[in-house]
Structure formats: structure tokens, C-alpha cells
Amino acid sequence: MKGFVKWMDDAPFWLKIVFALPVLDIVWAVYRIIKGCANKSALLIVAGILWIILGCFALWLIDLICICIWKEPKLLA
């Protein structure tokens, strides 16, 4: 699990942007769930599940903006 989290954290900027696009944003939801399990954070696990359920609306846009500003999805991650 930690290997996936490290790989996502170390991914190039352009790949993070691609993963934040509408259909592919599920990758960031899975990232939140795995990171929550690795860090034993119930908040991240719940956020990841909600991101999967509600991600098709506007949450992908939040990830995209956060990645452009901070180079990673800071909101609940």
C-alpha cells in the first residue's frame, strides 16, 4: 500500500493532472482510500469513498485546482 502512495506522490506533474480529469479522478479516490488505510485515518477512507460516489460531479475540478496550486490533491488527502 505504501508503495502505491509513494508512487502517486512521486508521479510527474503532468500525470497528476491527467489523473484529475473527470473519469480518471477515481485514481485519486483510490489513493485517498489506500493512504487512509496505510495511515489508519478513517477520515481519508470516508473521503475516498465519497470521492468515488460524488466524484463525477465537481470533485474532479477540486482535485485539478489543488494539483495546479500545490502539486498534489491537498483537500482531504
N, C-alpha and C positions, 0 to 999 in steps of 0.2 A: 504494500500500500504506500509506504513512504517513498518508494521508487517512482511511482506514478506522480505523486505530489511534487517531488523534486524535478521530475521531467517537465511537468507543466510550469513550474516556477522558472525553470531554466530555458523554456522554449523561446525561440526568437519572437520579437515583437510582431512581425507580420503574421506568424502562425497564431498568436494570441488574438489578433484582430479577426482572422478567419474563423476561429472557434467562437467568436462573439456574434457572428452573423445569425439571423433568425433560426434556421433549422439546426445549425451546428452548436447553438448555445447550450444544448443538452450536455455537451462535454464539460462546460463549467459547472453545471448542476451535479454531474457525477464527481467532478473534482471536489466540490463542497462536501458531498457525502463521504467520500474517501478520506478527505482531510479531517472531517469531523470524527470519523471512526479512529483515525490514527492519533488524533489529539484528545479523544474522549470528550468531544464537545457536542452536546445534544443540540445546541443552537445551530451549529453548522449542518448537522444531519437534517434537522427540520427545514432549514433554509434550502438545502439541496433538493429535498422532496418537493417543497413548494415551488422551487425554480423549475422543476420538471413539469409540474402541473400548470403553473401560470406563465411559464417562460415564453409561450407562443404569443403573448400579448405585448408587453412593453419591457419585460425584464431583460431581454437581449439588448435593448437600447441602453439600459443602465450599465450592463457589463461593458458594452462598447465604449461608452463615455469614460467609465472608470479606467479601462485599459489605456485609452488615449491619454488620460491625465496622469495616472500613477503606474502604468506599465503592468498592472495586474488588476483583477476584479476585487477591489478593496471592500465593496459593500457585502457584508456577511461572508467574508472568505478569509 
